[in-house]
Amino acid sequence: MTKPHFTFWVLGALALVWNAMGCINYIMQTNPDAVAQMPELYQSVITGRPAWATAGFALHVFAGALAAILLLVRRKIAASVFFLSFVTGVIFFVFILQSVLSNGLPTAIVGGPILSLAVILLMTWYARMSARRGWIS
């Protein structure tokens, strides 16, 4: 392995923080007291979410956090785990998009999931590029 550029550590740390925030968001959504304090719109989305969408959300954020850790410890498998996070994020996004189109929810709620998918896709590319450069093995 070759020594990674300093941006490797910066992006890896940012990816870990980003995905940790996603994990915290998921955990908050499993707490009925926390959900009760959210705006009515969020409550309806969370309580009406089917199990497959909840599973997609959980896998998306926890796989993303695991992938960021794997990247920081310089393991090549990070790219595959980031991609798993992307695929499961798409599953969750299908639910969000379906909710917007069929339930009349505001289109603004798709912004967060789109940004999350973009970040994970970028990190998948970055992990693969890091492997090609010999920064991870």
Secondary structure in CASP SS format (residue, H / E / C, confidence):
PFRMAT SS
TARGET T0000
AUTHOR 0000-0000-0000
METHOD secondary structure of the structure
MODEL  1
M C 1.00
T C 1.00
K C 1.00
P C 1.00
H C 1.00
F H 1.00
T H 1.00
F H 1.00
W H 1.00
V H 1.00
L H 1.00
G H 1.00
A H 1.00
L H 1.00
A H 1.00
L H 1.00
V H 1.00
W H 1.00
N H 1.00
A H 1.00
M H 1.00
G H 1.00
C H 1.00
I H 1.00
N H 1.00
Y H 1.00
I H 1.00
M H 1.00
Q H 1.00
T C 1.00
N C 1.00
P H 1.00
D H 1.00
A H 1.00
V H 1.00
A H 1.00
Q C 1.00
M C 1.00
P C 1.00
E H 1.00
L H 1.00
Y H 1.00
Q H 1.00
S H 1.00
V H 1.00
I H 1.00
T H 1.00
G C 1.00
R C 1.00
P C 1.00
A H 1.00
W H 1.00
A H 1.00
T H 1.00
A H 1.00
G H 1.00
F H 1.00
A H 1.00
L H 1.00
H H 1.00
V H 1.00
F H 1.00
A H 1.00
G H 1.00
A H 1.00
L H 1.00
A H 1.00
A H 1.00
I H 1.00
L H 1.00
L H 1.00
L H 1.00
V C 1.00
R C 1.00
R C 1.00
K C 1.00
I C 1.00
A H 1.00
A H 1.00
S H 1.00
V H 1.00
F H 1.00
F H 1.00
L H 1.00
S H 1.00
F H 1.00
V H 1.00
T H 1.00
G H 1.00
V H 1.00
I H 1.00
F H 1.00
F H 1.00
V H 1.00
F H 1.00
I H 1.00
L H 1.00
Q H 1.00
S H 1.00
V H 1.00
L H 1.00
S H 1.00
N H 1.00
G C 1.00
L C 1.00
P C 1.00
T H 1.00
A H 1.00
I H 1.00
V H 1.00
G H 1.00
G H 1.00
P H 1.00
I H 1.00
L H 1.00
S H 1.00
L H 1.00
A H 1.00
V H 1.00
I H 1.00
L H 1.00
L H 1.00
M H 1.00
T H 1.00
W H 1.00
Y H 1.00
A H 1.00
R H 1.00
M H 1.00
S H 1.00
A H 1.00
R H 1.00
R C 1.00
G C 1.00
W C 1.00
I C 1.00
S C 1.00
END
